[in-house]
Amino acid sequence: MKVTSTTIVWQGINIQVNYAPEYFGCHTAHLELKALEPLPVTETGYRSHFAPKEHFDAHNNIVDYCLEWLEKSAQKDNWINYALSKQQMRLF
């Protein structure tokens, strides 16, 4: 099984990206994200995502896929609220 690993930085967060285009054979791919803090696609900083290989092939490369996925997910209310809570100091 061939796994490609790279690190990306999204909004100041370092994210390790591991991608296996043929995880369970020729039709299923596996994408794994690891970060030390929450991401829009995971509250824990870890996400394992299986999908048909064609799902990922529609993008230029796996980094573009990840960045698009993060940006799209960052539009959701739960991430917006989380990001705002990190910015605002609390007195209590």
DSSP file (Angstrom, degrees, kcal/mol; ACC not computed):
  #  RESIDUE AA STRUCTURE BP1 BP2  ACC     N-H-->O    O-->H-N    N-H-->O    O-->H-N    TCO  KAPPA ALPHA  PHI   PSI    X-CA   Y-CA   Z-CA
    1    1 A M              0   0    0      0, 0.0     2,-0.5     0, 0.0    22,-0.1   0.000 360.0 360.0 360.0 122.6    0.0    0.0    0.0
    2    2 A K        -     0   0    0     20,-0.1     2,-0.4     2,-0.0    20,-0.4  -0.759 360.0-171.8 -89.2 127.0    1.5    3.3   -1.1
    3    3 A V        -     0   0    0     -2,-0.5     2,-0.5    17,-0.2    17,-0.2  -0.981  10.5-154.6-122.2 129.3    0.9    6.2    1.3
    4    4 A T  E     -A   19   0A   0     15,-3.0    15,-2.6    -2,-0.4     2,-0.4  -0.890  14.2-167.0-100.9 129.4    1.8    9.8    0.5
    5    5 A S  E     +A   18   0A   0     -2,-0.5     2,-0.3    13,-0.2    13,-0.2  -0.947  16.3 153.1-120.0 138.7    2.5   12.1    3.5
    6    6 A T  E     -A   17   0A   0     11,-2.2    11,-3.5    -2,-0.4     2,-0.4  -0.966  34.3-127.0-152.1 163.5    2.8   15.8    3.5
    7    7 A T  E     -A   16   0A   0     -2,-0.3     2,-0.3     9,-0.2     9,-0.2  -0.972  25.0-176.4-117.9 132.9    2.3   18.7    5.9
    8    8 A I  E     -A   15   0A   0      7,-2.7     7,-3.0    -2,-0.4     2,-0.5  -0.849  19.2-137.7-120.3 160.6    0.0   21.6    5.1
    9    9 A V  E     +A   14   0A   0     -2,-0.3     2,-0.5     5,-0.2     5,-0.2  -0.984  21.3 179.5-120.2 122.3   -0.7   24.8    7.1
   10   10 A W  E >  S-A   13   0A   0      3,-2.4     3,-2.1    -2,-0.5    -2,-0.0  -0.985  73.1 -20.6-125.8 120.4   -4.2   26.0    7.2
   11   11 A Q  T 3  S-     0   0    0     -2,-0.5    -1,-0.1     1,-0.3     3,-0.1   0.868 129.2 -50.3  47.8  43.9   -5.1   29.2    9.1
   12   12 A G  T 3  S+     0   0    0      1,-0.2     2,-0.5    -3,-0.0    -1,-0.3   0.498 113.0 121.9  79.3   4.1   -1.9   28.8   11.1
   13   13 A I  E <   -A   10   0A   0     -3,-2.1    -3,-2.4    22,-0.0     2,-0.4  -0.885  58.7-137.0-104.0 124.4   -2.6   25.1   12.0
   14   14 A N  E     -A    9   0A   0     -2,-0.5    22,-0.5    -5,-0.2     2,-0.4  -0.670  25.8-172.7 -78.0 129.6    0.0   22.5   10.9
   15   15 A I  E     -AB   8  35A   0     -7,-3.0    -7,-2.7    -2,-0.4     2,-0.5  -0.986  18.5-145.0-130.5 123.4   -1.8   19.4    9.5
   16   16 A Q  E     -AB   7  34A   0     18,-3.0    18,-2.1    -2,-0.4     2,-0.5  -0.768  19.3-161.1 -85.0 128.8   -0.2   16.2    8.6
   17   17 A V  E     -AB   6  33A   0    -11,-3.5   -11,-2.2    -2,-0.5     2,-0.5  -0.957   9.8-176.1-115.6 121.5   -1.9   14.7    5.6
   18   18 A N  E     -AB   5  32A   0     14,-2.6    14,-2.8    -2,-0.5     2,-0.4  -0.972   6.7-175.4-116.4 131.2   -1.6   11.0    4.8
   19   19 A Y  E     -AB   4  31A   0    -15,-2.6   -15,-3.0    -2,-0.5    12,-0.2  -0.983  15.1-176.4-134.6 124.2   -3.2    9.7    1.6
   20   20 A A  E >   - B   0  30A   0     10,-2.8    10,-2.5    -2,-0.4     3,-0.6  -0.939   7.6-167.1-116.5 105.6   -3.4    6.1    0.3
   21   21 A P  T 3  S+     0   0    0      0, 0.0     2,-0.1     0, 0.0    -1,-0.1   0.681  86.9  35.4 -69.4 -17.0   -5.1    6.1   -3.1
   22   22 A E  T 3  S+     0   0    0    -20,-0.4     3,-0.5     1,-0.1     7,-0.2  -0.533  70.4 148.0-134.4  68.3   -5.6    2.3   -3.1
   23   23 A Y  S <  S+     0   0    0      5,-2.1     6,-0.2    -3,-0.6    -1,-0.1   0.952  82.8  17.7 -72.2 -52.0   -6.3    1.4    0.6
   24   24 A F  S    S-     0   0    0      4,-0.8     2,-0.3     1,-0.3    -1,-0.2  -0.102 134.8 -60.9-108.6  33.0   -8.7   -1.6    0.1
   25   25 A G  S    S-     0   0    0     -3,-0.5     3,-0.3     3,-0.3    -1,-0.3  -0.824  89.8 -36.7 115.9-162.0   -7.8   -2.3   -3.5
   26   26 A C  S    S+     0   0    0     -2,-0.3    -1,-0.1     1,-0.2    27,-0.1   0.551 129.8  46.7 -81.1  -6.6   -8.1   -0.2   -6.6
   27   27 A H  S    S+     0   0    0     -3,-0.2    26,-2.2     1,-0.1     2,-0.5   0.624  97.1  68.1-113.2 -13.2  -11.4    1.6   -5.8
   28   28 A T  E     - C   0  52A   0     -3,-0.3    -5,-2.1    24,-0.3    -4,-0.8  -0.928  57.7-170.3-115.3 130.4  -11.2    2.8   -2.2
   29   29 A A  E     - C   0  51A   0     22,-3.2    22,-1.8    -2,-0.5     2,-0.4  -0.783  10.3-145.4-112.8 158.4   -8.8    5.5   -1.0
   30   30 A H  E     -BC  20  50A   0    -10,-2.5   -10,-2.8    -2,-0.3     2,-0.4  -0.992  10.1-171.1-129.0 129.6   -8.0    6.7    2.5
   31   31 A L  E     -BC  19  49A   0     18,-2.9    18,-3.1    -2,-0.4     2,-0.4  -0.972   5.7-171.1-118.9 132.6   -7.3   10.2    3.7
   32   32 A E  E     -BC  18  48A   0    -14,-2.8   -14,-2.6    -2,-0.4     2,-0.4  -0.990   4.0-167.0-128.7 128.8   -6.0   10.9    7.2
   33   33 A L  E     -BC  17  47A   0     14,-2.8    14,-2.3    -2,-0.4     2,-0.4  -0.947   5.6-175.7-114.1 135.0   -5.6   14.3    8.8
   34   34 A K  E     +BC  16  46A   0    -18,-2.1   -18,-3.0    -2,-0.4     2,-0.3  -0.986  12.5 155.5-133.7 123.8   -3.7   14.9   12.0
   35   35 A A  E     -B   15   0A   0     10,-2.4   -20,-0.1    -2,-0.4     4,-0.1  -0.952  46.6-124.9-140.3 159.9   -3.4   18.2   13.8
   36   36 A L  S    S+     0   0    0    -22,-0.5     9,-0.1    -2,-0.3   -21,-0.1   0.392  95.4  35.5 -87.5   4.0   -2.7   19.2   17.4
   37   37 A E  S    S-     0   0    0      8,-0.1     7,-0.1     1,-0.1    -2,-0.1  -0.943 101.8 -67.9-147.2 167.9   -5.9   21.2   17.6
   38   38 A P        -     0   0    0      0, 0.0     5,-0.2     0, 0.0     6,-0.1  -0.126  42.9-162.9 -58.3 154.7   -9.5   21.0   16.3
   39   39 A L  B >   -D   42   0B   0      3,-3.2     3,-1.5     7,-0.1     6,-0.2  -0.868  37.0-102.6-129.0 164.3  -10.2   21.5   12.6
   40   40 A P  T 3  S+     0   0    0      0, 0.0     3,-0.1     0, 0.0    39,-0.1   0.744 124.3  46.8 -61.0 -21.2  -13.5   22.3   10.9
   41   41 A V  T 3  S+     0   0    0      1,-0.2     2,-0.3    38,-0.0    29,-0.0   0.435 123.4  25.1-100.7  -0.4  -13.8   18.6    9.9
   42   42 A T  B <   -D   39   0B   0     -3,-1.5    -3,-3.2     1,-0.1    -1,-0.2  -0.913  55.0-151.0-163.4 133.8  -12.9   17.2   13.4
   43   43 A E  S    S+     0   0    0     -2,-0.3    -1,-0.1    -5,-0.2    -2,-0.0   0.691 101.4  49.0 -76.5 -18.7  -13.2   18.4   17.0
   44   44 A T  S    S-     0   0    0      2,-0.3    -1,-0.2    -7,-0.1     3,-0.1   0.616 110.2-113.0 -97.4 -14.4  -10.2   16.3   18.0
   45   45 A G  S    S+     0   0    0      1,-0.3   -10,-2.4    -3,-0.2     2,-0.4   0.391  88.7  97.4  93.1  -2.8   -7.7   17.2   15.3
   46   46 A Y  E     +C   34   0A   0    -12,-0.2     2,-0.4    -7,-0.1    -2,-0.3  -0.974  44.7 171.3-122.0 134.5   -7.8   13.7   13.8
   47   47 A R  E     -C   33   0A   0    -14,-2.3   -14,-2.8    -2,-0.4     2,-0.5  -0.975  14.5-168.1-144.1 128.8   -9.9   12.6   10.9
   48   48 A S  E     -C   32   0A   0     -2,-0.4     2,-0.4   -16,-0.2   -16,-0.2  -0.972  15.8-176.6-113.2 126.6   -9.9    9.3    8.9
   49   49 A H  E     -C   31   0A   0    -18,-3.1   -18,-2.9    -2,-0.5     2,-0.4  -0.969   9.7-169.7-134.8 118.1  -11.9    9.5    5.7
   50   50 A F  E     +C   30   0A   0     -2,-0.4   -20,-0.2   -20,-0.2   -22,-0.0  -0.859  22.1 147.2-103.5 140.2  -12.5    6.6    3.2
   51   51 A A  E     -C   29   0A   0    -22,-1.8   -22,-3.2    -2,-0.4     5,-0.1  -0.975  54.7 -73.2-160.5 162.1  -14.1    7.3   -0.2
   52   52 A P  E >>  -C   28   0A   0      0, 0.0     3,-1.7     0, 0.0     4,-0.7  -0.368  47.2-118.7 -58.5 142.8  -13.9    6.0   -3.7
   53   53 A K  H >> S+     0   0    0    -26,-2.2     4,-2.1     1,-0.3     3,-0.8   0.839 113.3  63.6 -53.3 -36.2  -10.7    6.9   -5.4
   54   54 A E  H 3> S+     0   0    0    -27,-0.3     4,-1.0     1,-0.2    -1,-0.3   0.798  91.1  66.3 -60.8 -29.2  -12.6    8.9   -8.0
   55   55 A H  H <4 S+     0   0    0     -3,-1.7    -1,-0.2     1,-0.2     3,-0.2   0.903 111.0  34.0 -58.6 -42.6  -13.9   11.2   -5.2
   56   56 A F  H X< S+     0   0    0     -3,-0.8     3,-1.8    -4,-0.7    -2,-0.2   0.803 108.0  67.5 -82.7 -32.1  -10.3   12.5   -4.7
   57   57 A D  H 3< S+     0   0    0     -4,-2.1    -1,-0.2     1,-0.3    -2,-0.2   0.695  82.6  76.0 -63.8 -19.4   -9.2   12.2   -8.3
   58   58 A A  T 3< S+     0   0    0     -4,-1.0    -1,-0.3    -3,-0.2     2,-0.2   0.624  90.9  68.7 -68.6 -11.0  -11.7   15.0   -9.3
   59   59 A H  S <  S-     0   0    0     -3,-1.8     3,-0.1     1,-0.1     4,-0.0  -0.676  93.8-113.0-106.1 161.7   -9.2   17.5   -7.7
   60   60 A N  S    S-     0   0    0     -2,-0.2     2,-0.3     1,-0.2    -1,-0.1   0.908  91.8 -23.3 -58.8 -44.1   -5.7   18.5   -8.9
   61   61 A N  S  > S-     0   0    0      1,-0.0     4,-1.9    -5,-0.0    -1,-0.2  -0.951  70.4 -92.8-160.2 173.2   -4.0   16.9   -6.0
   62   62 A I  H  > S+     0   0    0     -2,-0.3     4,-2.5     1,-0.2     5,-0.2   0.813 120.1  57.1 -69.4 -29.9   -4.8   15.8   -2.4
   63   63 A V  H  > S+     0   0    0      2,-0.2     4,-2.6     1,-0.2     5,-0.2   0.933 107.4  48.1 -65.7 -44.7   -3.5   19.1   -0.9
   64   64 A D  H  > S+     0   0    0      1,-0.2     4,-2.4     2,-0.2    -2,-0.2   0.906 111.2  51.8 -59.9 -41.3   -6.0   21.0   -3.0
   65   65 A Y  H  X S+     0   0    0     -4,-1.9     4,-2.6     2,-0.2    -2,-0.2   0.947 111.3  46.4 -59.4 -49.0   -8.7   18.6   -1.9
   66   66 A C  H  X S+     0   0    0     -4,-2.5     4,-2.7     1,-0.2     5,-0.2   0.917 112.5  48.8 -61.9 -45.8   -7.9   19.1    1.8
   67   67 A L  H  X S+     0   0    0     -4,-2.6     4,-2.5     1,-0.2    -1,-0.2   0.904 113.0  47.6 -63.0 -41.2   -7.7   22.9    1.6
   68   68 A E  H  X S+     0   0    0     -4,-2.4     4,-2.6    -5,-0.2     5,-0.2   0.917 112.2  50.1 -64.8 -42.6  -11.1   23.0   -0.2
   69   69 A W  H  X S+     0   0    0     -4,-2.6     4,-2.3    -5,-0.2    -2,-0.2   0.911 112.8  46.5 -61.4 -44.7  -12.6   20.6    2.3
   70   70 A L  H  X S+     0   0    0     -4,-2.7     4,-2.0     2,-0.2    -2,-0.2   0.930 113.3  48.4 -64.7 -45.9  -11.3   22.7    5.2
   71   71 A E  H  < S+     0   0    0     -4,-2.5     4,-0.4    -5,-0.2    -2,-0.2   0.917 113.5  46.9 -61.5 -43.8  -12.5   26.0    3.7
   72   72 A K  H >< S+     0   0    0     -4,-2.6     3,-1.2     1,-0.2    -1,-0.2   0.917 114.1  47.1 -64.9 -43.2  -15.9   24.7    2.9
   73   73 A S  H >< S+     0   0    0     -4,-2.3     3,-1.5     1,-0.2     6,-0.3   0.785 101.2  66.4 -69.6 -27.2  -16.3   23.2    6.4
   74   74 A A  T 3< S+     0   0    0     -4,-2.0    -1,-0.2     1,-0.3    -2,-0.2   0.606  88.3  69.3 -70.3 -10.6  -15.1   26.4    8.0
   75   75 A Q  T <  S+     0   0    0     -3,-1.2    -1,-0.3    -4,-0.4    -2,-0.2   0.581  78.8 102.6 -80.5 -10.8  -18.3   28.1    6.7
   76   76 A K  S X> S-     0   0    0     -3,-1.5     4,-2.2    -4,-0.2     3,-0.5  -0.436  81.9-119.5 -78.4 149.3  -20.4   26.1    9.1
   77   77 A D  H 3> S+     0   0    0      1,-0.2     4,-2.9     2,-0.2     5,-0.3   0.853 109.0  58.1 -56.8 -40.6  -21.7   27.8   12.3
   78   78 A N  H 3> S+     0   0    0      1,-0.2     4,-1.8     2,-0.2    -1,-0.2   0.894 110.9  42.3 -62.8 -38.1  -20.0   25.4   14.7
   79   79 A W  H <> S+     0   0    0     -3,-0.5     4,-3.1    -6,-0.3     5,-0.2   0.906 113.0  52.6 -73.1 -40.7  -16.5   26.3   13.3
   80   80 A I  H  X S+     0   0    0     -4,-2.2     4,-2.3     1,-0.2    -2,-0.2   0.930 111.4  47.1 -58.9 -45.3  -17.3   30.0   13.1
   81   81 A N  H  X S+     0   0    0     -4,-2.9     4,-2.2     2,-0.2    -1,-0.2   0.903 113.0  49.2 -63.3 -41.6  -18.4   30.0   16.7
   82   82 A Y  H  X S+     0   0    0     -4,-1.8     4,-1.6    -5,-0.3    -2,-0.2   0.941 111.4  48.6 -62.1 -47.7  -15.3   28.0   17.7
   83   83 A A  H  X S+     0   0    0     -4,-3.1     4,-1.1     1,-0.2    -2,-0.2   0.885 112.2  49.2 -62.2 -39.5  -12.9   30.4   15.8
   84   84 A L  H  X S+     0   0    0     -4,-2.3     4,-1.9    -5,-0.2     3,-0.3   0.887 107.5  54.5 -66.7 -38.4  -14.6   33.4   17.4
   85   85 A S  H  < S+     0   0    0     -4,-2.2    -1,-0.2     1,-0.2    -2,-0.2   0.811 105.8  53.6 -67.0 -28.7  -14.3   31.9   20.9
   86   86 A K  H  < S+     0   0    0     -4,-1.6    -1,-0.2     1,-0.2    -2,-0.2   0.806 111.1  46.5 -72.2 -29.5  -10.6   31.5   20.4
   87   87 A Q  H  < S+     0   0    0     -4,-1.1     2,-0.4    -3,-0.3    -2,-0.2   0.843  98.9  76.4 -81.5 -35.5  -10.1   35.1   19.4
   88   88 A Q  S  < S-     0   0    0     -4,-1.9     2,-0.2     1,-0.0    -1,-0.0  -0.634  77.1-132.4 -87.8 129.0  -12.1   36.7   22.2
   89   89 A M        -     0   0    0     -2,-0.4     2,-0.4     2,-0.0    -2,-0.1  -0.510  19.4-142.9 -74.2 145.8  -10.7   36.9   25.7
   90   90 A R        -     0   0    0     -2,-0.2    -1,-0.0     1,-0.1    -5,-0.0  -0.910  12.5-161.3-112.4 139.0  -12.9   35.8   28.5
   91   91 A L              0   0    0     -2,-0.4    -1,-0.1     1,-0.1    -2,-0.0   0.722 360.0 360.0 -86.3 -23.8  -13.0   37.5   31.9
   92   92 A F              0   0    0      0, 0.0    -1,-0.1     0, 0.0    -2,-0.0   0.377 360.0 360.0-125.8 360.0  -14.6   34.6   33.7
